């Protein structure tokens, strides 16, 4: 939800709301990762599926600084708009792929208990 609101506020040019929502989105993603880690400890996952999921998830986190940097540069130079949109596109795509692969990973997970 926060990610969608962040994208919408950015698209509409609502800077103050956008900056606030970026922080909330990042914190909620970190919270979701932490919660998934705790929940996932009770399951045994297919190693291939887990590796694919972690690849997308870690790539999403690694792309976030590019989103922040390009957004920061966009504040002073509108020429950064294209780069920022590209970084956002990569980040959102990786987050969506992380969610899809997490569901895929749980499809055949075995409970440890």
C-alpha positions in Angstrom: 0.0 0.0 0.0 2.8 2.5 0.9 4.6 1.7 -2.3 1.5 2.5 -4.4 0.9 5.7 -2.4 4.6 6.7 -2.9 4.4 6.1 -6.6 1.2 8.1 -6.9 2.5 11.0 -4.9 5.6 11.1 -7.0 3.6 11.0 -10.2 1.4 13.8 -9.0 4.4 15.9 -7.9 3.4 16.0 -4.2 6.9 16.4 -2.9 6.3 16.7 0.8 3.9 13.7 0.8 6.3 11.8 -1.5 9.3 12.3 0.8 7.3 11.2 3.8 5.9 8.2 2.0 9.3 7.1 0.8 10.4 6.8 4.4 7.3 4.9 5.4 7.6 2.6 2.4 11.2 1.7 3.1 10.5 1.1 6.8 7.5 -1.1 6.0 9.5 -3.1 3.5 12.2 -3.6 6.1 9.5 -4.7 8.6 8.0 -7.1 6.0 11.5 -8.6 5.4 12.0 -9.0 9.2 8.6 -10.6 9.6 9.1 -12.9 6.7 12.4 -14.0 8.1 10.8 -14.9 11.5 7.9 -16.6 9.8 10.1 -18.5 7.4 12.2 -20.1 10.1 9.4 -22.6 10.6 9.7 -23.9 7.0 12.1 -25.8 4.8 12.3 -24.2 1.4 13.4 -25.6 -2.0 17.0 -24.3 -2.2 16.6 -23.2 -5.9 13.4 -21.2 -5.2 14.9 -19.7 -2.1 18.0 -18.6 -4.1 15.9 -17.0 -6.8 13.8 -15.2 -4.3 16.7 -13.9 -2.4 18.4 -12.8 -5.6 15.4 -10.6 -6.5 14.9 -9.4 -2.9 18.6 -8.4 -2.4 18.7 -6.8 -5.8 15.6 -4.7 -4.9 17.4 -3.5 -1.7 20.6 -2.8 -3.6 18.7 -0.7 -6.2 17.1 1.5 -3.5 20.1 3.9 -3.1 19.9 4.6 -6.9 16.3 5.6 -6.4 17.2 7.9 -3.5 20.2 9.4 -5.2 18.4 10.1 -8.5 15.5 11.5 -6.6 17.8 13.8 -4.6 19.4 15.0 -7.9 16.0 15.6 -9.4 15.3 18.2 -6.7 17.9 20.5 -8.3 18.0 19.4 -12.0 14.9 18.2 -13.9 17.3 16.4 -16.3 17.4 13.6 -13.6 13.7 12.8 -14.1 14.4 10.1 -16.7 17.0 8.5 -14.6 14.8 8.6 -11.5 11.9 7.0 -13.4 14.2 4.3 -14.6 15.6 3.6 -11.1 12.0 3.5 -9.7 11.0 1.2 -12.4 13.8 -1.2 -11.6 13.1 -1.1 -7.9 9.4 -1.6 -8.2 9.9 -4.5 -10.7 12.3 -6.2 -8.3 10.0 -5.7 -5.4 7.1 -7.3 -7.4 9.3 -10.1 -8.5 10.4 -10.6 -4.9 6.7 -10.9 -3.8 5.9 -13.3 -6.6 8.9 -15.5 -5.9 8.1 -15.5 -2.2 4.7 -16.9 -2.9 6.2 -19.4 -5.3 8.8 -20.4 -2.7 6.0 -21.1 -0.1 3.9 -23.2 -2.5 6.1 -26.3 -1.9 7.6 -25.3 1.5 7.6 -28.0 4.2 6.8 -27.2 7.8 9.6 -28.0 10.2 7.2 -28.9 12.9 
